Amino acid sequence: MKLDARSDQSFETDGQERLLEIKTTCGNERTPFWMTKRECDVAAEQGDIYRIRRVFHFRNEVKMFDIAPPPEARLILTPATFMAAPR
């Protein structure tokens, strides 16, 4: 899969590229957040460089942690919408 070029690239201190998906909520670290199918697909395909950066308590005292792929190992993924097409 080819990823779209982005102007906001992220890198580790050793210069290695990092794909970061930032997920922010005002609630605590267990507050649910949205992930798209595309984000899950990229996590599966680019797991060596992909991370979800979970930012929470955004209004008060900002905290964060990273989630490494596969996301289903640390997250409960619940389908929220479905693509429907006529048969």
N, C-alpha and C positions, 0 to 999 in steps of 0.2 A: 504494500500500500504506500502510495506517495502522499506525504504530508504537505499541506499548504505552507508556503513560505510565510514566516511571521517576522514582524519587525521587533517583537519583544522576546528575544531569545534569552534563555537562562543557561548558566554554566556553573559547574562545580569549581572549587578552588584550583583543581588540577587542570582546568581548561576543558574538561569533558562536557559536551552538550547535555542539558537536562530539559526534558519536556515537563513543564509544570502546569497542572490544572488547579487553579486556586478556587476553593469552595469556602465561602464566608457566611457565617450566621451570627446573629446577636446572642443566641442562646448558648447553652453549654456544649461540650464536646460530643454529646450524644444527640443533639438536635439533628433531625433529618435534613438532608440537602438534596438537590436535584443533580442527577447525572444523565447524560444522553447516551443513547446506544452508541453513537460515534465515539464518545469518550471511553466507554467500556471496550469498544473494538480497538482503539489506539492503545489502551492499557495492555490488552492481550498481545497485540502485535509488536509493541515497542517497550515491553516490560523492563528491559535492561536500562532504559534511560527515562522512562515515564514515572512520574510521581504525582499523587494528589496532595496538595498542601491544604490541610484543613485548618482554617482560621476561625476562631470562635471567641465569644465574649467581646465582639467587635466594638460595642458601645462603651464598655467599661474598661476592663484590663485585658487587652488583646493577648491571646495565647494561640499557639499553633503546633501542629505536628504533621509529619508526612505519612502517607499511606502508600506502600509499595504494591505493585501488582502481584498476583491477580486481586482485583478489588473484592471479589466474592469471598476471599479468605478472611477479610477483616470487616466487611460491610454486609448488611442484609439488603440485597437488591430486590426491590418490589416493583413489578411493572405498573406504571401509572397511566400510560396511554397506549393505544394500539393503532397501527396503521390498518385501515380497512379498505378493501378493494372489492368491487363486484366480482362474482364468480363467473 
